[in-house]
């Protein structure tokens, strides 16, 4: 039995997890988050520094002293460092599934193009205000609104253009809303 697979990547707060859940609720299958896979790598000394890369820093200092391009390069370094471990766990966990939705920020389009033999979509968020509001409701790192705003700025103004550029370069469709992304995802899974 061959399984149908798709990946969903993009900025935090854009709706990746929501979209994956909606697809599995409506079409069945299994959703796998790279966030969960990343946590499984924490006890491996080879991966631990990258699993906890952000948590090992002072967030305010990081976001106020690191520009958006440097932040993107850090995400690229983290993603590339963790990718072999993520792929190894993924290969073991999807063999018997009819449909698999693979989602998370560490699935950068250049890595997906090189190593994943299935289609994907990229969610980049609609507006800074929406990104900030979603981040306040479900904070990624910061405990204060000031830190949550710095995160949202990094996501929307820093990561968003890079995800969009990479997605377009490697031929993955880009969406700023979940509804249109859902339509595309269901088409890709048919």
N, C-alpha and C positions, 0 to 999 in steps of 0.2 A: 504494500500500500504506500503510495507516495503522498506526502502531506503538502497542503497549500500553505505558503508562508508569506508574510509581509513584515517589513519593519516600519516603525514610526519613530522619527527623531525630530529634534528641534529644541527651541529654547525651553527652559523651565517655565511653567505656568501656561504654556500654549494649549494644553489639553491632550497630551499624548496618552496619559493613563486613562483619562475619561474616554477617549476615542477607542483605545484597545478594549476597555470594558464594554463599551457599546457594541463593538463588532462581535465580541464573544457572546454577549447577551442575545444578540439578534441572529448570529450565524453559527454559534457554537465555537468549539476549539478552546485553545489555551493561550493565555497572555503571560509573557515572561518579561519582567522588567530588568534592565541592566543595573538599576539601583540595587535590586535584590541580589543579582549575581555579583556585583561589586562587593557587597557585604560578605559573601562567601569567601572572597579572596583575602579578607582582612588578616587571617592568621598565617598567611604565607609571607615570609619575610621579603620575598621578591616583589610582592604587590602592596604590602602594607603601607609604605610611605605614600603611594599614590591613592590608595583607598581613602586615607585620612589627610590628603594634601590640604584641603581647605580647612578642615577642623583643627589642624595643627597650627593655624595662623590666627593672629588677631584680625578679626574681620574688618573692623573699621580702618586699621592701618593698611590692610591689603587693598581694600576698595578705594581708599583715598590716595594711595601712593603708587598704584599700578594702573596704567592706562588701559583702555579697552583692547588695544592690539596685544598688549602683554597678557591680559587676562585670557584672550582667545588662544594665544600660544600656550598658556598653561593648561587650558582645557584640551588642546591638541596633544600636548605631552602626556597628560593624565590618560586620555583616551587611548593613545597608542601604547602606553605602558601597560594598561590593564587589558587591552584587546586580546592578547593570546589566552589569558585566563578566562575571559568572558566567552571566547569561542569554544574553548575546551568544555566548559560547563554546558554551554548551549548545545553542542553536539551530543552530549550524553543525555540531555533532558527532553529532546524533541523527537526521538526516533519512532515512538508509537503514537504520535498525535496526528489526527486528521487535518487540523488547522492550527497554526501557531502564529500569534502576533507577538513580535519582538519589539519592545519599546524602551527608549531611554536617551538621555542626552549624550552618552558616550558613543553612540552609533553615528560617528561622523560620516558624511557621504563618501569621502575618499576611502575610508576603511570598508564601508559597505560595498562599494564598487569593486574593490579588490578581492574581498573574501566572502561576501554573501551572494549566493546564486539565486536570489529572489528579489522581487520588486520592493520599493519602499516609497514613503512619502515624508515630507518635511513640513512641520508646523512651526510658524514663526510669530504667532500672536498678531493681534489686530492693532493695538494701540498701547502706548506706554501706560495710560491710566488703567486699562484693563489688566495689564501685566502687574502693575503695582497693587491693585485691589486683590487680585488672585493670590499674590505673594503674601499680602497681609492676612488673608484667610488661612493660608497653608504655608507658613514660613519655611524657607529652605534651610536657613542657617540663622539669620538674625533674630534676636529676641525683642528688639525695639523697632518702632516704626522707622526711625532714622536709618537703621541698618537694613531693614526690608526695602526701603526706598533705594539705597545704594545698590542692593542686589538687583532690584527691578531695572535700574538704569543700566547695569552691566548686562543683564539678559537682553533688554530691548534694544539699547543703543550699541552695545558691544558685540554680543553673540549673534543677534538676529541677522545683520548684514552678511556675516561670515557663513552662517548656515545657508542663507539664500544663495550666495555666490557659489558655494560648493555644490549645492543641490543642482543649480542650473548647469554648472560645469560638467557634472556627472550624469545629467539627464533624469533627475528625480523631480516629480511634481512638488510644488511649494504652495502651501495654503496658509492664509491668515485666519481662517475660520474652520471649526470642526465639522460643520454641516457639509461643506463641499469636500472636505477631506474624507468624510465618511462615504460619500458617494463614490469617490475615486477608489477608496480602499475596497469597497464591495465589488467594484468592477474588476480590480486587480485580482481579487480572490475567486472570481468566477472561472 
